């Protein structure tokens, strides 16, 4: 059970990282449009 929880947390962490980098890319594009 502990191993499953660890994998689950790792998966969520990766998802958050991807989401944050995606937001950064969007913000950079908005800045470039100006």
C-alpha positions in Angstrom: 0.0 0.0 0.0 2.8 2.4 0.8 4.4 1.8 -2.5 1.1 2.5 -4.3 0.7 5.8 -2.4 4.3 6.8 -3.3 3.7 6.1 -7.0 0.4 8.0 -6.8 2.1 11.0 -5.2 4.9 10.9 -7.8 2.3 10.8 -10.6 0.5 13.8 -9.1 3.7 15.7 -8.7 4.6 15.1 -12.4 1.2 16.3 -13.5 1.6 19.5 -11.4 5.0 20.1 -12.9 3.7 19.7 -16.4 0.8 22.0 -15.6 3.1 24.7 -14.2 5.5 24.5 -17.2 2.4 24.7 -19.5 1.3 27.9 -17.7 4.8 29.4 -18.1 4.8 28.7 -21.8 1.3 30.4 -22.1 2.5 33.4 -20.2 5.7 33.7 -22.3 3.6 33.6 -25.5 1.3 36.3 -24.1 4.3 38.5 -23.4 5.7 37.9 -26.9 2.4 38.9 -28.4 2.7 42.3 -26.8 
